[in-house]
Amino acid sequence: MTTWQIVRVVAGAFILLSLALGIPGSPLFVSQWWLAFTAFVGINLLQSGLTKWCLMETLLRKLGIQPGA
């Protein structure tokens, strides 16, 4: 997998997990404050789309993972 694929998989997993933990109807509900984490991930995706820079992608490249095309 390339860096951009990993970033998107992790972001999607974080969003789904934080929704499961933050929505009162979910069997995994913990607290509605988990929805703030959902917003944080969304803001970071928006920022990386506008600036074409993503911290996680930079860190993955330093770990030796190949950048995407």
PDB file of N, CA, C and O in Angstrom, chain B, residues numbered from 101:
ATOM      1  N   MET B 101       0.838  -1.181   0.000  1.00  0.00           N
ATOM      2  CA  MET B 101       0.000   0.000   0.000  1.00  0.00           C
ATOM      3  C   MET B 101       0.883   1.243   0.000  1.00  0.00           C
ATOM      4  O   MET B 101       1.996   1.243   0.526  1.00  0.00           O
ATOM      5  N   THR B 102       0.363   2.277  -0.593  1.00  0.00           N
ATOM      6  CA  THR B 102       1.100   3.539  -0.633  1.00  0.00           C
ATOM      7  C   THR B 102       0.634   4.439   0.509  1.00  0.00           C
ATOM      8  O   THR B 102      -0.355   4.151   1.184  1.00  0.00           O
ATOM      9  N   THR B 103       1.369   5.536   0.709  1.00  0.00           N
ATOM     10  CA  THR B 103       1.061   6.432   1.830  1.00  0.00           C
ATOM     11  C   THR B 103      -0.348   6.992   1.732  1.00  0.00           C
ATOM     12  O   THR B 103      -1.058   7.047   2.737  1.00  0.00           O
ATOM     13  N   TRP B 104      -0.769   7.410   0.535  1.00  0.00           N
ATOM     14  CA  TRP B 104      -2.104   8.014   0.429  1.00  0.00           C
ATOM     15  C   TRP B 104      -3.198   6.996   0.696  1.00  0.00           C
ATOM     16  O   TRP B 104      -4.254   7.354   1.218  1.00  0.00           O
ATOM     17  N   GLN B 105      -2.970   5.730   0.350  1.00  0.00           N
ATOM     18  CA  GLN B 105      -3.958   4.696   0.640  1.00  0.00           C
ATOM     19  C   GLN B 105      -4.050   4.442   2.148  1.00  0.00           C
ATOM     20  O   GLN B 105      -5.144   4.287   2.692  1.00  0.00           O
ATOM     21  N   ILE B 106      -2.908   4.402   2.809  1.00  0.00           N
ATOM     22  CA  ILE B 106      -2.894   4.177   4.252  1.00  0.00           C
ATOM     23  C   ILE B 106      -3.579   5.324   4.987  1.00  0.00           C
ATOM     24  O   ILE B 106      -4.350   5.095   5.919  1.00  0.00           O
ATOM     25  N   VAL B 107      -3.299   6.556   4.569  1.00  0.00           N
ATOM     26  CA  VAL B 107      -3.929   7.726   5.204  1.00  0.00           C
ATOM     27  C   VAL B 107      -5.442   7.633   5.098  1.00  0.00           C
ATOM     28  O   VAL B 107      -6.146   7.879   6.077  1.00  0.00           O
ATOM     29  N   ARG B 108      -5.943   7.286   3.940  1.00  0.00           N
ATOM     30  CA  ARG B 108      -7.387   7.224   3.755  1.00  0.00           C
ATOM     31  C   ARG B 108      -8.020   6.062   4.510  1.00  0.00           C
ATOM     32  O   ARG B 108      -9.121   6.204   5.042  1.00  0.00           O
ATOM     33  N   VAL B 109      -7.350   4.927   4.566  1.00  0.00           N
ATOM     34  CA  VAL B 109      -7.863   3.782   5.327  1.00  0.00           C
ATOM     35  C   VAL B 109      -7.912   4.121   6.820  1.00  0.00           C
ATOM     36  O   VAL B 109      -8.906   3.837   7.489  1.00  0.00           O
ATOM     37  N   VAL B 110      -6.850   4.722   7.336  1.00  0.00           N
ATOM     38  CA  VAL B 110      -6.808   5.091   8.757  1.00  0.00           C
ATOM     39  C   VAL B 110      -7.861   6.154   9.064  1.00  0.00           C
ATOM     40  O   VAL B 110      -8.556   6.059  10.075  1.00  0.00           O
ATOM     41  N   ALA B 111      -7.985   7.163   8.205  1.00  0.00           N
ATOM     42  CA  ALA B 111      -8.990   8.211   8.425  1.00  0.00           C
ATOM     43  C   ALA B 111     -10.398   7.610   8.422  1.00  0.00           C
ATOM     44  O   ALA B 111     -11.210   7.941   9.286  1.00  0.00           O
ATOM     45  N   GLY B 112     -10.690   6.746   7.478  1.00  0.00           N
ATOM     46  CA  GLY B 112     -11.998   6.104   7.431  1.00  0.00           C
ATOM     47  C   GLY B 112     -12.267   5.255   8.656  1.00  0.00           C
ATOM     48  O   GLY B 112     -13.372   5.275   9.197  1.00  0.00           O
ATOM     49  N   ALA B 113     -11.261   4.507   9.100  1.00  0.00           N
ATOM     50  CA  ALA B 113     -11.416   3.680  10.301  1.00  0.00           C
ATOM     51  C   ALA B 113     -11.640   4.545  11.535  1.00  0.00           C
ATOM     52  O   ALA B 113     -12.480   4.220  12.375  1.00  0.00           O
ATOM     53  N   PHE B 114     -10.889   5.654  11.653  1.00  0.00           N
ATOM     54  CA  PHE B 114     -11.069   6.567  12.787  1.00  0.00           C
ATOM     55  C   PHE B 114     -12.469   7.166  12.793  1.00  0.00           C
ATOM     56  O   PHE B 114     -13.095   7.270  13.848  1.00  0.00           O
ATOM     57  N   ILE B 115     -12.960   7.556  11.635  1.00  0.00           N
ATOM     58  CA  ILE B 115     -14.304   8.147  11.558  1.00  0.00           C
ATOM     59  C   ILE B 115     -15.361   7.126  11.974  1.00  0.00           C
ATOM     60  O   ILE B 115     -16.238   7.434  12.781  1.00  0.00           O
ATOM     61  N   LEU B 116     -15.283   5.924  11.430  1.00  0.00           N
ATOM     62  CA  LEU B 116     -16.272   4.901  11.778  1.00  0.00           C
ATOM     63  C   LEU B 116     -16.205   4.528  13.260  1.00  0.00           C
ATOM     64  O   LEU B 116     -17.238   4.360  13.910  1.00  0.00           O
ATOM     65  N   LEU B 117     -14.997   4.399  13.786  1.00  0.00           N
ATOM     66  CA  LEU B 117     -14.845   4.057  15.201  1.00  0.00           C
ATOM     67  C   LEU B 117     -15.372   5.163  16.102  1.00  0.00           C
ATOM     68  O   LEU B 117     -16.081   4.887  17.070  1.00  0.00           O
ATOM     69  N   SER B 118     -15.032   6.419  15.797  1.00  0.00           N
ATOM     70  CA  SER B 118     -15.490   7.513  16.641  1.00  0.00           C
ATOM     71  C   SER B 118     -17.002   7.707  16.547  1.00  0.00           C
ATOM     72  O   SER B 118     -17.629   8.108  17.527  1.00  0.00           O
ATOM     73  N   LEU B 119     -17.597   7.431  15.392  1.00  0.00           N
ATOM     74  CA  LEU B 119     -19.052   7.467  15.291  1.00  0.00           C
ATOM     75  C   LEU B 119     -19.682   6.360  16.121  1.00  0.00           C
ATOM     76  O   LEU B 119     -20.682   6.584  16.803  1.00  0.00           O
ATOM     77  N   ALA B 120     -19.101   5.165  16.066  1.00  0.00           N
ATOM     78  CA  ALA B 120     -19.628   4.051  16.867  1.00  0.00           C
ATOM     79  C   ALA B 120     -19.546   4.344  18.360  1.00  0.00           C
ATOM     80  O   ALA B 120     -20.420   3.938  19.126  1.00  0.00           O
ATOM     81  N   LEU B 121     -18.492   5.051  18.772  1.00  0.00           N
ATOM     82  CA  LEU B 121     -18.331   5.373  20.193  1.00  0.00           C
ATOM     83  C   LEU B 121     -19.108   6.612  20.607  1.00  0.00           C
ATOM     84  O   LEU B 121     -19.312   6.830  21.801  1.00  0.00           O
ATOM     85  N   GLY B 122     -19.551   7.438  19.649  1.00  0.00           N
ATOM     86  CA  GLY B 122     -20.157   8.716  19.981  1.00  0.00           C
ATOM     87  C   GLY B 122     -21.644   8.856  19.735  1.00  0.00           C
ATOM     88  O   GLY B 122     -22.261   9.805  20.220  1.00  0.00           O
ATOM     89  N   ILE B 123     -22.236   7.932  18.992  1.00  0.00           N
ATOM     90  CA  ILE B 123     -23.674   8.029  18.711  1.00  0.00           C
ATOM     91  C   ILE B 123     -24.441   7.222  19.755  1.00  0.00           C
ATOM     92  O   ILE B 123     -24.184   6.029  19.921  1.00  0.00           O
ATOM     93  N   PRO B 124     -25.379   7.857  20.460  1.00  0.00           N
ATOM     94  CA  PRO B 124     -26.084   7.186  21.558  1.00  0.00           C
ATOM     95  C   PRO B 124     -26.777   5.876  21.179  1.00  0.00           C
ATOM     96  O   PRO B 124     -26.899   4.998  22.033  1.00  0.00           O
ATOM     97  N   GLY B 125     -27.230   5.706  19.954  1.00  0.00           N
ATOM     98  CA  GLY B 125     -27.906   4.472  19.557  1.00  0.00           C
ATOM     99  C   GLY B 125     -26.966   3.307  19.292  1.00  0.00           C
ATOM    100  O   GLY B 125     -27.423   2.180  19.105  1.00  0.00           O
ATOM    101  N   SER B 126     -25.676   3.553  19.272  1.00  0.00           N
ATOM    102  CA  SER B 126     -24.691   2.511  18.965  1.00  0.00           C
ATOM    103  C   SER B 126     -24.491   1.572  20.146  1.00  0.00           C
ATOM    104  O   SER B 126     -24.505   2.012  21.296  1.00  0.00           O
ATOM    105  N   PRO B 127     -24.305   0.284  19.876  1.00  0.00           N
ATOM    106  CA  PRO B 127     -24.020  -0.650  20.986  1.00  0.00           C
ATOM    107  C   PRO B 127     -22.651  -0.409  21.619  1.00  0.00           C
ATOM    108  O   PRO B 127     -22.386  -0.903  22.715  1.00  0.00           O
ATOM    109  N   LEU B 128     -21.781   0.338  20.950  1.00  0.00           N
ATOM    110  CA  LEU B 128     -20.453   0.646  21.487  1.00  0.00           C
ATOM    111  C   LEU B 128     -20.385   2.026  22.125  1.00  0.00           C
ATOM    112  O   LEU B 128     -19.303   2.487  22.487  1.00  0.00           O
ATOM    113  N   PHE B 129     -21.537   2.698  22.267  1.00  0.00           N
ATOM    114  CA  PHE B 129     -21.570   4.074  22.771  1.00  0.00           C
ATOM    115  C   PHE B 129     -20.820   4.229  24.082  1.00  0.00           C
ATOM    116  O   PHE B 129     -20.991   3.440  25.011  1.00  0.00           O
ATOM    117  N   VAL B 130     -19.983   5.266  24.143  1.00  0.00           N
ATOM    118  CA  VAL B 130     -19.243   5.623  25.353  1.00  0.00           C
ATOM    119  C   VAL B 130     -19.616   7.033  25.785  1.00  0.00           C
ATOM    120  O   VAL B 130     -20.055   7.254  26.914  1.00  0.00           O
ATOM    121  N   SER B 131     -19.437   7.992  24.869  1.00  0.00           N
ATOM    122  CA  SER B 131     -19.712   9.398  25.168  1.00  0.00           C
ATOM    123  C   SER B 131     -19.888  10.156  23.866  1.00  0.00           C
ATOM    124  O   SER B 131     -19.269   9.821  22.857  1.00  0.00           O
ATOM    125  N   GLN B 132     -20.738  11.183  23.889  1.00  0.00           N
ATOM    126  CA  GLN B 132     -20.919  11.989  22.697  1.00  0.00           C
ATOM    127  C   GLN B 132     -19.670  12.808  22.372  1.00  0.00           C
ATOM    128  O   GLN B 132     -19.547  13.330  21.264  1.00  0.00           O
ATOM    129  N   TRP B 133     -18.756  12.924  23.311  1.00  0.00           N
ATOM    130  CA  TRP B 133     -17.519  13.656  23.059  1.00  0.00           C
ATOM    131  C   TRP B 133     -16.657  12.981  21.992  1.00  0.00           C
ATOM    132  O   TRP B 133     -15.761  13.621  21.442  1.00  0.00           O
ATOM    133  N   TRP B 134     -16.901  11.716  21.689  1.00  0.00           N
ATOM    134  CA  TRP B 134     -16.180  11.044  20.609  1.00  0.00           C
ATOM    135  C   TRP B 134     -16.480  11.675  19.261  1.00  0.00           C
ATOM    136  O   TRP B 134     -15.692  11.540  18.325  1.00  0.00           O
ATOM    137  N   LEU B 135     -17.614  12.364  19.151  1.00  0.00           N
ATOM    138  CA  LEU B 135     -17.940  13.037  17.895  1.00  0.00           C
ATOM    139  C   LEU B 135     -16.983  14.190  17.622  1.00  0.00           C
ATOM    140  O   LEU B 135     -16.812  14.587  16.469  1.00  0.00           O
ATOM    141  N   ALA B 136     -16.357  14.732  18.660  1.00  0.00           N
ATOM    142  CA  ALA B 136     -15.335  15.763  18.455  1.00  0.00           C
ATOM    143  C   ALA B 136     -14.138  15.173  17.713  1.00  0.00           C
ATOM    144  O   ALA B 136     -13.503  15.864  16.917  1.00  0.00           O
ATOM    145  N   PHE B 137     -13.829  13.915  17.963  1.00  0.00           N
ATOM    146  CA  PHE B 137     -12.740  13.253  17.239  1.00  0.00           C
ATOM    147  C   PHE B 137     -13.104  13.092  15.768  1.00  0.00           C
ATOM    148  O   PHE B 137     -12.248  13.235  14.895  1.00  0.00           O
ATOM    149  N   THR B 138     -14.371  12.794  15.492  1.00  0.00           N
ATOM    150  CA  THR B 138     -14.842  12.715  14.108  1.00  0.00           C
ATOM    151  C   THR B 138     -14.613  14.052  13.404  1.00  0.00           C
ATOM    152  O   THR B 138     -14.130  14.094  12.273  1.00  0.00           O
ATOM    153  N   ALA B 139     -14.963  15.137  14.083  1.00  0.00           N
ATOM    154  CA  ALA B 139     -14.762  16.482  13.516  1.00  0.00           C
ATOM    155  C   ALA B 139     -13.281  16.766  13.308  1.00  0.00           C
ATOM    156  O   ALA B 139     -12.910  17.362  12.297  1.00  0.00           O
ATOM    157  N   PHE B 140     -12.432  16.355  14.237  1.00  0.00           N
ATOM    158  CA  PHE B 140     -10.987  16.554  14.116  1.00  0.00           C
ATOM    159  C   PHE B 140     -10.443  15.864  12.864  1.00  0.00           C
ATOM    160  O   PHE B 140      -9.655  16.454  12.125  1.00  0.00           O
ATOM    161  N   VAL B 141     -10.856  14.631  12.625  1.00  0.00           N
ATOM    162  CA  VAL B 141     -10.404  13.895  11.444  1.00  0.00           C
ATOM    163  C   VAL B 141     -10.894  14.590  10.173  1.00  0.00           C
ATOM    164  O   VAL B 141     -10.147  14.722   9.204  1.00  0.00           O
ATOM    165  N   GLY B 142     -12.159  15.036  10.183  1.00  0.00           N
ATOM    166  CA  GLY B 142     -12.702  15.741   9.025  1.00  0.00           C
ATOM    167  C   GLY B 142     -11.966  17.031   8.734  1.00  0.00           C
ATOM    168  O   GLY B 142     -11.690  17.343   7.575  1.00  0.00           O
ATOM    169  N   ILE B 143     -11.644  17.790   9.781  1.00  0.00           N
ATOM    170  CA  ILE B 143     -10.890  19.037   9.612  1.00  0.00           C
ATOM    171  C   ILE B 143      -9.506  18.754   9.033  1.00  0.00           C
ATOM    172  O   ILE B 143      -9.032  19.486   8.165  1.00  0.00           O
ATOM    173  N   ASN B 144      -8.868  17.703   9.507  1.00  0.00           N
ATOM    174  CA  ASN B 144      -7.544  17.360   8.973  1.00  0.00           C
ATOM    175  C   ASN B 144      -7.617  16.932   7.511  1.00  0.00           C
ATOM    176  O   ASN B 144      -6.729  17.262   6.724  1.00  0.00           O
ATOM    177  N   LEU B 145      -8.662  16.203   7.142  1.00  0.00           N
ATOM    178  CA  LEU B 145      -8.827  15.829   5.733  1.00  0.00           C
ATOM    179  C   LEU B 145      -9.063  17.060   4.864  1.00  0.00           C
ATOM    180  O   LEU B 145      -8.517  17.165   3.766  1.00  0.00           O
ATOM    181  N   LEU B 146      -9.870  17.978   5.352  1.00  0.00           N
ATOM    182  CA  LEU B 146     -10.113  19.225   4.626  1.00  0.00           C
ATOM    183  C   LEU B 146      -8.823  20.031   4.476  1.00  0.00           C
ATOM    184  O   LEU B 146      -8.515  20.519   3.388  1.00  0.00           O
ATOM    185  N   GLN B 147      -8.080  20.166   5.558  1.00  0.00           N
ATOM    186  CA  GLN B 147      -6.810  20.902   5.529  1.00  0.00           C
ATOM    187  C   GLN B 147      -5.833  20.277   4.544  1.00  0.00           C
ATOM    188  O   GLN B 147      -5.192  20.990   3.772  1.00  0.00           O
ATOM    189  N   SER B 148      -5.712  18.948   4.562  1.00  0.00           N
ATOM    190  CA  SER B 148      -4.752  18.311   3.656  1.00  0.00           C
ATOM    191  C   SER B 148      -5.191  18.436   2.200  1.00  0.00           C
ATOM    192  O   SER B 148      -4.352  18.511   1.303  1.00  0.00           O
ATOM    193  N   GLY B 149      -6.498  18.460   1.964  1.00  0.00           N
ATOM    194  CA  GLY B 149      -6.987  18.647   0.603  1.00  0.00           C
ATOM    195  C   GLY B 149      -6.718  20.046   0.071  1.00  0.00           C
ATOM    196  O   GLY B 149      -6.445  20.221  -1.116  1.00  0.00           O
ATOM    197  N   LEU B 150      -6.794  21.038   0.944  1.00  0.00           N
ATOM    198  CA  LEU B 150      -6.585  22.421   0.524  1.00  0.00           C
ATOM    199  C   LEU B 150      -5.108  22.792   0.426  1.00  0.00           C
ATOM    200  O   LEU B 150      -4.716  23.549  -0.462  1.00  0.00           O
ATOM    201  N   THR B 151      -4.287  22.262   1.336  1.00  0.00           N
ATOM    202  CA  THR B 151      -2.876  22.647   1.365  1.00  0.00           C
ATOM    203  C   THR B 151      -1.965  21.643   0.660  1.00  0.00           C
ATOM    204  O   THR B 151      -0.790  21.928   0.429  1.00  0.00           O
ATOM    205  N   LYS B 152      -2.497  20.480   0.320  1.00  0.00           N
ATOM    206  CA  LYS B 152      -1.722  19.387  -0.293  1.00  0.00           C
ATOM    207  C   LYS B 152      -0.576  18.920   0.604  1.00  0.00           C
ATOM    208  O   LYS B 152       0.464  18.479   0.115  1.00  0.00           O
ATOM    209  N   TRP B 153      -0.774  19.021   1.928  1.00  0.00           N
ATOM    210  CA  TRP B 153       0.204  18.538   2.900  1.00  0.00           C
ATOM    211  C   TRP B 153      -0.514  17.788   4.005  1.00  0.00           C
ATOM    212  O   TRP B 153      -1.523  18.262   4.528  1.00  0.00           O
ATOM    213  N   CYS B 154       0.002  16.618   4.365  1.00  0.00           N
ATOM    214  CA  CYS B 154      -0.598  15.792   5.402  1.00  0.00           C
ATOM    215  C   CYS B 154       0.516  15.286   6.310  1.00  0.00           C
ATOM    216  O   CYS B 154       1.463  14.652   5.845  1.00  0.00           O
ATOM    217  N   LEU B 155       0.404  15.567   7.602  1.00  0.00           N
ATOM    218  CA  LEU B 155       1.426  15.152   8.559  1.00  0.00           C
ATOM    219  C   LEU B 155       1.586  13.641   8.588  1.00  0.00           C
ATOM    220  O   LEU B 155       2.708  13.135   8.618  1.00  0.00           O
ATOM    221  N   MET B 156       0.471  12.915   8.579  1.00  0.00           N
ATOM    222  CA  MET B 156       0.562  11.456   8.632  1.00  0.00           C
ATOM    223  C   MET B 156       1.285  10.904   7.410  1.00  0.00           C
ATOM    224  O   MET B 156       2.066   9.959   7.524  1.00  0.00           O
ATOM    225  N   GLU B 157       1.031  11.482   6.250  1.00  0.00           N
ATOM    226  CA  GLU B 157       1.712  11.024   5.036  1.00  0.00           C
ATOM    227  C   GLU B 157       3.218  11.304   5.125  1.00  0.00           C
ATOM    228  O   GLU B 157       4.028  10.487   4.688  1.00  0.00           O
ATOM    229  N   THR B 158       3.587  12.446   5.683  1.00  0.00           N
ATOM    230  CA  THR B 158       5.001  12.774   5.881  1.00  0.00           C
ATOM    231  C   THR B 158       5.661  11.761   6.804  1.00  0.00           C
ATOM    232  O   THR B 158       6.771  11.302   6.532  1.00  0.00           O
ATOM    233  N   LEU B 159       4.985  11.409   7.897  1.00  0.00           N
ATOM    234  CA  LEU B 159       5.533  10.433   8.845  1.00  0.00           C
ATOM    235  C   LEU B 159       5.652   9.049   8.204  1.00  0.00           C
ATOM    236  O   LEU B 159       6.635   8.343   8.429  1.00  0.00           O
ATOM    237  N   LEU B 160       4.663   8.664   7.415  1.00  0.00           N
ATOM    238  CA  LEU B 160       4.720   7.362   6.747  1.00  0.00           C
ATOM    239  C   LEU B 160       5.883   7.297   5.764  1.00  0.00           C
ATOM    240  O   LEU B 160       6.535   6.259   5.645  1.00  0.00           O
ATOM    241  N   ARG B 161       6.150   8.394   5.059  1.00  0.00           N
ATOM    242  CA  ARG B 161       7.297   8.430   4.133  1.00  0.00           C
ATOM    243  C   ARG B 161       8.607   8.273   4.880  1.00  0.00           C
ATOM    244  O   ARG B 161       9.522   7.600   4.406  1.00  0.00           O
ATOM    245  N   LYS B 162       8.700   8.902   6.066  1.00  0.00           N
ATOM    246  CA  LYS B 162       9.926   8.770   6.871  1.00  0.00           C
ATOM    247  C   LYS B 162      10.117   7.344   7.369  1.00  0.00           C
ATOM    248  O   LYS B 162      11.240   6.916   7.636  1.00  0.00           O
ATOM    249  N   LEU B 163       9.008   6.607   7.491  1.00  0.00           N
ATOM    250  CA  LEU B 163       9.081   5.197   7.886  1.00  0.00           C
ATOM    251  C   LEU B 163       9.432   4.282   6.722  1.00  0.00           C
ATOM    252  O   LEU B 163       9.593   3.074   6.894  1.00  0.00           O
ATOM    253  N   GLY B 164       9.549   4.880   5.519  1.00  0.00           N
ATOM    254  CA  GLY B 164       9.978   4.105   4.360  1.00  0.00           C
ATOM    255  C   GLY B 164       8.855   3.595   3.476  1.00  0.00           C
ATOM    256  O   GLY B 164       9.108   2.821   2.552  1.00  0.00           O
ATOM    257  N   ILE B 165       7.627   4.007   3.732  1.00  0.00           N
ATOM    258  CA  ILE B 165       6.516   3.568   2.898  1.00  0.00           C
ATOM    259  C   ILE B 165       6.499   4.412   1.619  1.00  0.00           C
ATOM    260  O   ILE B 165       6.698   5.627   1.654  1.00  0.00           O
ATOM    261  N   GLN B 166       6.261   3.745   0.505  1.00  0.00           N
ATOM    262  CA  GLN B 166       6.308   4.410  -0.796  1.00  0.00           C
ATOM    263  C   GLN B 166       5.169   5.416  -0.959  1.00  0.00           C
ATOM    264  O   GLN B 166       4.023   5.108  -0.631  1.00  0.00           O
ATOM    265  N   PRO B 167       5.475   6.618  -1.463  1.00  0.00           N
ATOM    266  CA  PRO B 167       4.408   7.584  -1.725  1.00  0.00           C
ATOM    267  C   PRO B 167       3.524   7.122  -2.884  1.00  0.00           C
ATOM    268  O   PRO B 167       3.956   6.356  -3.745  1.00  0.00           O
ATOM    269  N   GLY B 168       2.299   7.595  -2.888  1.00  0.00           N
ATOM    270  CA  GLY B 168       1.361   7.236  -3.952  1.00  0.00           C
ATOM    271  C   GLY B 168       1.596   8.035  -5.211  1.00  0.00           C
ATOM    272  O   GLY B 168       2.306   9.041  -5.208  1.00  0.00           O
ATOM    273  N   ALA B 169       0.988   7.572  -6.286  1.00  0.00           N
ATOM    274  CA  ALA B 169       1.137   8.265  -7.572  1.00  0.00           C
ATOM    275  C   ALA B 169       0.159   9.386  -7.711  1.00  0.00           C
ATOM    276  O   ALA B 169       0.148  10.072  -8.733  1.00  0.00           O
TER     277      ALA B 169
END
